Amino acid sequence: MEFLRNSFGVFSVIPIVPFLIVYFAGIGLKIEKRKIFLLAMDVTTLFLLMSVSGLFNIVFDSTFGFYLILLIVLISAGLIGGAQNRLKGKVDGKRLFRAVWRLAFFFLGVSYVLFMVIGLIQYISQAM
């Protein structure tokens, strides 16, 4: 159990690691590159969620990071679901979840880089 907790901690701090593990494992198993790339994105989103919420809390000295990300994800799900309903007359839950989850990957990936840079600048400026 301790191994799983430590592994999750490492993967949350460096979220590119689970992406690379899943991607290269899929390449080794000879899975189609597009499918394995999307699977690697889906797995990495969970770790990015934890990492970005932690970085947000550190950068802004807050405890609201996870809830803000959850709020943004829920609002985007409502907007995408509303658009699906207007265009097709019904909401496909599977497609909605997949669209929101992959949109979250890109949003969280950019946020991770941004908060990491801001955090490093704050750390360096405090050390001087």
Sequence and secondary structure as in RCSB ss.txt:
>XXXX:A:sequence
MEFLRNSFGVFSVIPIVPFLIVYFAGIGLKIEKRKIFLLAMDVTTLFLLMSVSGLFNIVFDSTFGFYLILLIVLI
SAGLIGGAQNRLKGKVDGKRLFRAVWRLAFFFLGVSYVLFMVIGLIQYISQAM
>XXXX:A:secstr
 HHHHHHHHHHHHSTHHHHHHHHHHHHHTT  HHHHHHHHHHHHHHHHHHHHHHHHHHHTT S HHHHHHHHHHH
HHHHHHHHHHHHHSS  HHHHHHHHHHHHHHHHHHHHHHHHHHHHHHHHHHH 
